[in-house]
């Protein structure tokens, strides 16, 4: 399935029953060098738009909001020792957590690639 996006620059990609969540390339560029990532606890239930993780860089700290409601079932432990993965590969190895969505169809309401590119163009 294709990747979907939020207006806050999170991405969400369905993998089977789960949704993998991270921040976009644009978001990591705005933050600069990422030095610390605080991930949610496995088993935590999050609501759409709720802060689920925190990312800190040499320039700023930012919240990573949940793109949809659900239960956190896995976190990317590798980010504890290697937070720079968020900068190096934000859409791949720099993922934050996996969510079991309350309503998988809620993913359809997020921005598709064209809509996200239009959002980025409006910010330029």
N, C-alpha and C positions, 0 to 999 in steps of 0.2 A: 504494500500500500504506500501511497505517496506521503510525503511529510506535510504536516499542517503547521500553521504558525499563529501566534497571538499578537495583538497590538503591542505587547510588552516585550516582544522579541524572544519568546520561548518557542521551541519547536516540539512537536509531538508526532511520533511515528508508531503506527500499530504494528506489533509483532505478535501474531497469534491472538491470544486473549488479552495480552498486555499492551500498554502504551509506554514507549520509551520517551523520556523528557530530557531536554537540554536547552542551552541558550544558543542563539544564532551567531553566525560569524559577525554580523553587525554589532551585536551586544558585546561580544568579547573584544572587538576592536575599540568600542567606546570605553570599556573598562580599563583596557591596557593589560599589563602583565598581572595575571591572576596568581595570588600568593596563598590563598586559603579558600576552602569550600566547606560550608557546613551543610550536611545533608540531613534529610528528615529521617526519623526512626522508622525502621521496617515495622509494619503493622499500623502505622498512623493513617487515619482517614483524613483526607483533605477535601475542601470544597473548591470549586472552580474559582480562580482569582485569588485564592488564599496564598499567603507566603508559605512556601514549602521548603525552600533552601535559601542559603545566603552565600554569595560569592564576594570575596574581597580581593581587591587589586592594589597595586601601589598607588593608584589614583583615587579609588573610591570603593565603597561597598554597595552592593545591590541585592535586591531580593529576587528570587526566582519563584514566580507564582505558578500554582498548579493550573495547567490549561483546561483540565476538567476534573470533576469530582471522582474520587475513588480511594482505594487503599494502596499505600506504598508497599510493594512486595519485595523489592530489591533495590539496593543502592550501589553506586559505583565506588567501592572501597578504594580503588586505585587512586582516586582523586585526593585522598588524605595525604599520601606521600608524594603524589605527582599532580598538584593542582594546575601545572602548566599545560596538561593535556587539554584543558578547556580552551587555551589559546591555540594549541597546535592542531587540534582536530575537534572543533566544537560540535560537529554533526556526526562524529563517529566515536572514538575512544573517550571523548570529553563529555559523554552523556552523564546525567545526574542521578536519575532514579527511574524505576519502572513502576507503573501504576496498574492496578486492576480496576478499570473504569466502572463506575456505577451504571452508566449508560453509554455503551460504546458508540451509539449514534451521535452523541454530543461532539465527537470529533469532526463530524461533517459541518458543524457551525463555525469551525475555525477557518482562518484564511488559507486559501490554496496558494500555490507558488506565485501565480500571476498577481493575486491580490496583495501578497506580501511584497513583491517587487514594486508594486504601485505605491505601497506605504513607504518603502525605502526611498523611492524617487521623490515623494512629497517631503521627505526630511532633508534632502540634499540641498 
